[in-house]
């Protein structure tokens, strides 16, 4: 089986057999994303041929969503919005089962099969990274929605603003994502500052206020999701989990106050390479491994 994770700065590939689990080593490869979007895909498929000539199934993780045979909701990655990724994969793999999902849903699939969502009937996987999104789990499976866009919580509205998706905005993501915090923090510091660094700048009143506002908005959004879905467990992953000691307590403090039946709140099992592991989980599922 083959897993492919298309990321913004690199593509990761891995192979596994039917009995594989994350505790077992696998053959992996990373390649940089150079050239046009279609060139990146073609380079990745060429690299995949070197890993496995005839995979039993292929799982693919990508940013954006797949809608009407094209990638949608990927405006920040040049060339990907509207790209016919499913067609390119069919041209390569023919009748081999290929499952494509967005990176957050894929990460949730890994948590369902091997990690913190294993055995959970109703749950939420929250990804805190450069962007902001969630995967919703019902009956032990990721809910993709009527248009494949379930869990795109970055577009949730900000009560203090009239900005919406139609305006080219992602209101919640522009408040609490890693990219938003880095942008706002850099403006405050007068120099480039990564989101991770902001959480170490204790004692700077302006930075403290920025983080406080962001975590308040995030905690409220998570609570609203929990009120809506009534999950048993919320699993939090993504690149911002280096700041988990500040992020998770803030969410945990609000849930018992706001949610009639508060869920468990736990860190994800997989932080590094979660979408790649998710791509492998999609491939495993495609061949019917229980």
N, C-alpha and C positions, 0 to 999 in steps of 0.2 A: 504494500500500500504506500501511497505517496501523499505527503502534505505539503502545500505551498501557501506561504503567508506573504502577500503583497503589502509591504509597508511603505511609508513615505520616503525613507532614505535607504532602504535595503529590502531585498527579497530573501526570505529564509525557506529552505527546503529540508525535508526529512523523510526517511523511509522507515517502515515498520512492518512486521508480520502480524498475523491475526492474534497472536498471543501477547503482543507487546503491551507494556505499560510504562509510565514515566520513570519507574525504578530500573528499567532496562535501557542500556545504551542503544543509540540508534545512529545511523549515518546521517549527518547533517551538513548543510552547505549554506553559505550566505553570499549573495552577490550584490554589488551596488546598483542603484537605480540610475543608470546613465542613458541618455538618449530620450527619444519620444516614449510615450506611454506604451504604444504597441511594440516598440523595439524592446522595452523592458520585459514585456510579456514573452516575446519571442526568445530573448536571451535566457529567460528563466526556464522556458520549456526545453530549450537546448541543454541547459545545465541539468534539468531533471532527467533527460534521456541518459546522461552519464551516470546517474544514480541508480535508475531502474528502467529497464527497457520496456517492460510490459506490466505496469502495476495492476493489481486486482481491482483497485478503486482509487480515486483521487479526491482528496478534500482540499478546498481552497478557501482561504480567508482573505478578505479584502476590505479596505476602507470603503465608505459609502454603502449603498444597498444595490441589489440586483432587481431591476424593475423593467418589464417589457424588453428583456434580453439585453439590457444595457446597464452600465453603472450609473447610479443617480446619487445625489446628495454627497458629491465629492468635489465641491468647488475649489478646495484649497490645494488640490494636487493637479498640476497642469496636465491636460490630455486625458484624464480619467473620466471626467463627466461626459456621459454619453457613449463611452467606449463599449464595443460589443465583446466583452470578455467571454460570455458563454459561447459565442460562435467560435472564437479563437481556441477555446478549450475543446469544443467538439471536433474542430478540424484536426487537433492534435491527437485526441484520444478515442475518437470514433464511438464505438459501442461500450467502451469502458465506463462504468458508473462514475460520474463526476458530481460532487455536491459543493455548491458555492454558498457562502454566507458572509455576512460582515464580520469584522474582526472581534467585535464585542460578543456577538452571538456565538462565534466559534470558541472564544475563551470560556463562555458559559458552558458550552458542550464539553470542554475538557474538565471543568469543575463538576459537571453532572456525572461524567463517566468515572473519573479518578479522584476528584477533589472534594471541596467543601460543600458542594451541592449533591453529592452522591446520596441517594435514598430520599431526597427532598421532593415532595409532591408539588408544592407551590413555593416559589422562591424568587429572589431578585439577585442578579449579578450586576454590580455597579462598577463601571470602569472609570477611574479617575486618572487621566493622562493628559496628553497634549490637548485632546478634546474631552468631551463628556458624553457618556451614553450608558444605557442600561440594557440588560437582557431580562425578559420576563419569562418565568418558568411556570407552566401549569400542566398538571398531570405528568410531571417528570420530564417534560419536553419544552424546548424553547418556543415561545409564541412569536411568530414572525409578522402577524398582522395581515390585513387585507392587501396591503401594498408593499409588504416587506419592511415596513418602517416602524414597527412596534419598538418601543424603548428608546426612541430618538429624543431623549429628554433635554438635550441641549437647546431644543426649540421651545421649551416651556416658557411661558410668558413671565416677564418681570412686572409685578404690580405697579412699579414706579415709572414704567415706560410704556409707550404705545408701539414700540418696535416689534416686528413680527417676521416670520419666515419670508413672507412676500416682499418685505423690504430688504431682503438679503441679509437678515440678522438671525442670530441664534442667541436669544436673550439670556438664557441661563448659562450657556457655555461661555458667553462673553463676560460673565461674572465670576465663575468659579473654576474654569478649566486651567490646566497648566499653562497654556499659551496666554490666556487672559491675565493670569496672575503675573506671569513674566513680563508682559507688556506694561501692565500698570505699575509693577514694582520697579521696572527699569526707569519709567518716567519719574517715579519718586526719588530714586537713588541717583539719577543723572548719569547712569552707566548701565550697560547690559547686565541684567540679573536674571538667573534662572529661577523658576518657581521653587525648586528645592532649596535654594539659598535663602529665599524669603523666610522660610520657616526656621532658619537659624539666626535671623537678625532680631533676636530678642532685645527689647528695650527701645526700639525705634517706634515711637508712638504712631507715626504715619503708617508704617508697615503693619504694626499690630492691628490698627483699625482696618486696614485693607483685608488682612487675613480674617479678622473677626467678622466683617461683613460677608465675606465669601463663604465662610463656614456656616454662618447663620442661614444664608440662602440655600446652601447645599443641604443642611440638616432639614430644613423645611420641605425641600423638594423630595427628599427621601421619605420623610414622614407622610407626605401627601401620597406618594406611591404606595406606601404600606397601607394607608387607609383605603386606597382604591383596590389593591390586589389581595390584601390580607395574607401576606406570605408567612411561612414558618421560619424562614431564614433569609437574611440579607448578607451576601458575600461581596466584599469590597476588594477590588484589585486595580491594577494599572500602575503606570510609572510614578504617580505621586505617592505611592504607599511607603516611600521612604520617610514621609512625614506622618505616617499612621498614628504615632503617639499623640499628635495634636488633632488629627482629623477624626479618628474613630470615637474618642471620648465625647466630642461635640455632638456627633450624631446620636451616640448612645444615650446622652443625657436628655435629648428631646423625645426619643421614641416612646418611653413609658408615659410621658406627659401628654403626647399628642395622639397616640394610636391606641384604640380600644383593646386590641390584643397584640402587644408588642412582639415582634419577631426576635430571634437571635440575630446578633450582629457579629460577624466573624471576618477575619482577613482571608483573602483567597489563598488557596494552596499554591497556585502557580502565579508568579509575578513575571519573571523573565520568560520570554518565549510563549506566553499563554496563547496568543492567536495561532502560533505554529502547532502547539499541542492540540489546540482546538481543531485545526485542519486535519490532523491525524485522527482525532475523535470522529470527525465527519466521515472520513474514509472508512474507519472501522464500522461505523453505523451503517454505511452504504452496503457493506457485505454481510450485514445481519449478525454480527458478533454480539452476543448478549453480555 
